[in-house]
Amino acid sequence: MIIALERFTQVLDAEGRLTQRAAEYFEEITRAVNLNTPITGTGSPEGVVVGNPYQRYVNTAGASGSISYIKMTGDGDTGWVLE
């Protein structure tokens, strides 16, 4: 879940650097985008592609029934399941 930045939250400090709250907000947005952007490749990702839980993978050379995978467990290259 992305926590909204309050309406008048200061984004930059007096020296022009991101405030801590703004940096945390942009980190949350980046993490959400990365989880929702599928990884693409050819073949099965199992044992080959490193991903995070709930990340998607699209097999660009796949036939019907072997195209879309979702990472269900772990942080390494295993745990990919056909959708």
Buried (B, 14 or more C-beta within 10 A) or exposed (E): EEEEBEEEEEBEEEEEEBEEBBEEBEEBEEEEEEBEEBBEBEEBBBEEBEBEEEBBBBBEEBEEEEBBBBBEEEEEBBBBEBE
